[in-house]
Amino acid sequence: MKHIALESEDDHVKQFVLSLPRDSEGSVLELDGKPLARVIPINGEHASFDPEKLRAAILARRDESRRLNDDWEHAERGQ
């Protein structure tokens, strides 16, 4: 996982990140209506995670990635 030091970022970036809702499930950033990134807070609530929930989330993300890859392949073929 990449760590990004906000101290070295522009003030607008810092303000944006700090303004994100502090939801225990995190936030999904979208661009043009499509998910781009998920921001998950690091706090005591996530110190002990549910392995089954994590596995389900990983599998769901894998399936979403496969679907998006299929969409790109169809678009590249002109279908």
N, C-alpha and C positions, 0 to 999 in steps of 0.2 A: 504494500500500500504506500502510495506517495504522500509525503507530508509537505504541506505548503505553509510557509510562515507568512501570516497575514501582515506582520510588521513591515515587511518589504513591499507590500502591495499599496496601490493608490488608496487614498482615504475613501473614495466612492466604493471601492471593492470591499473594504473593511466594513463600511456602514451597511452595505447590502447583506453581507454574510451575517453580521450581528442582528439584522432586522428579520432574518428568517424565523418563522414560528418555531418555538421550542416544543415540538411534539415528540413524545417518546418513541413514536414510530418513524420519525424523521420527516424530511421534505423531499419531494421530487421536483427537480428543475426541468422545465419543458422549453423547447424552442420550436416554433411553428406547430404547436399542439402535440409534439412528440417528446417522450421522455429523453432527457439528456444525461442527468446525473441524479443520484440520491445522496442527500446529506443526512447522516444519522448522528445524533448527539452522543457524546461520550459522557456518561454519568452513571450514577449508582444503579439506575434501572437496568442498564445493559451489562452490569458486572457479572451477573449470573443469567446467561441466556438460555433459551429453550432450544436444545439441539434439533428437535423436530421442526420447530418454526423456521430455524435457520435453513435446514435441509429443504423444506417446502419453498422458501424464498429463493434459494439457489436454483432449484429445479424450475420454478416459474420464470426466473430471469433467463435461464438457459433456453426454455421454450420460446420466450419472447425474442431472444437473439436469433434463434433459428428462423422464426417467422419473418423478422426484419431482413435477414440474409436472403431468404426466399423472395421477398418483395423486391430487393435490389437486383437479384439475378433476373427476375422477370422483366424488370424495368430496363435492364441493360440489353436484354434480347429484343426489346421493343414490343413486348406483349401487353 
